[in-house]
Amino acid sequence: MDYDLIATRLGAQIRQRRLNRGMTQARLAALAFVTRQKVIAIEKGDHSVGMTAYARVLAALNCELTVIPAVLPTLDEIHGIFD
């Protein structure tokens, strides 16, 4: 999977979570101890943003990052899983 797509999806999910909580970008930035410009960059999926900024924003939203496979496993990969 393309890393641009991953960053874009993550940014969109963070933006949606912020909006669902009724927060402005400025409020999220204040809670996360980052600049509003950094929140904007995160929501756009900007590759220049470091993991610390992502972690702060996610923590301010009471969220965590979970790594999941981008594709479904093959039959060979799940063979015997229910034996």
N, C-alpha and C positions, 0 to 999 in steps of 0.2 A: 504494500500500500504506500502511496506517495506521502512523504512527510509533510508536504504543504497541506494536504487534505486533513491529516491528523491534527495539525496545529489549528486549522480553520474550524474543525469540528469542536475541538476543546474550547476554543475561544467563544464559539456560539453557545456551547453548553453553559459556560460561565456567565455569559451575558444573559441567557434565559433564566438562570438561577437568580441572578441579581434582580432582574425585572420581576420575577415571581415573588421576591421578598419585598418589592416596592422600594428598592434602593436606587439612589442616583449613583453615577460613577464617582462623584465627589465623596459621597458617604462611604462607599466601599473602599475607596482609596484611603480615607481617614482611618477606617477600621483596620485596614491591612498595613498601614504605615508605608504606603507607596504613593507616588504621585498620580493624579488623575490621568495624565498622559500615559503612565504605565498601564493603568486599567484599560485605557483605549487600545493600547498596543496588544495587550493580552486578548481582548475581545476580538481583535482583528486577526489573531494568530501570527503576530509578528515574531519572526525567528530570533530577533535580537534580545528578547526578554529571557532572563535567567530563571532557573528553577526556583530560586529563593522567592522571587516576586510571585510566581505561580503559587507556591506553597502558602505565602502570606494571604493572597487573595482567596484561595480555597479555604484556608482556616477561618478567615473572616466571614465566609459564607457557610461555615460549619459543614464543610464538605471535605472529601479526600479523593485522591486520584486512584483509580483502579485500572490495572492493566488487563485487558481481555484480548483474545485472539481476534484478528481482523477478518478471518475467514472461518468457516465451519470446518471441523476436522474431517479427514477422509475416513472411509470405512476401515481402511487398514489401521488408522490411528486409534479407532475405538473398538476394534475387534477384540472380543473377550472381556470387555469392560463389565458386562452383566453376567458373566459366568459364575 
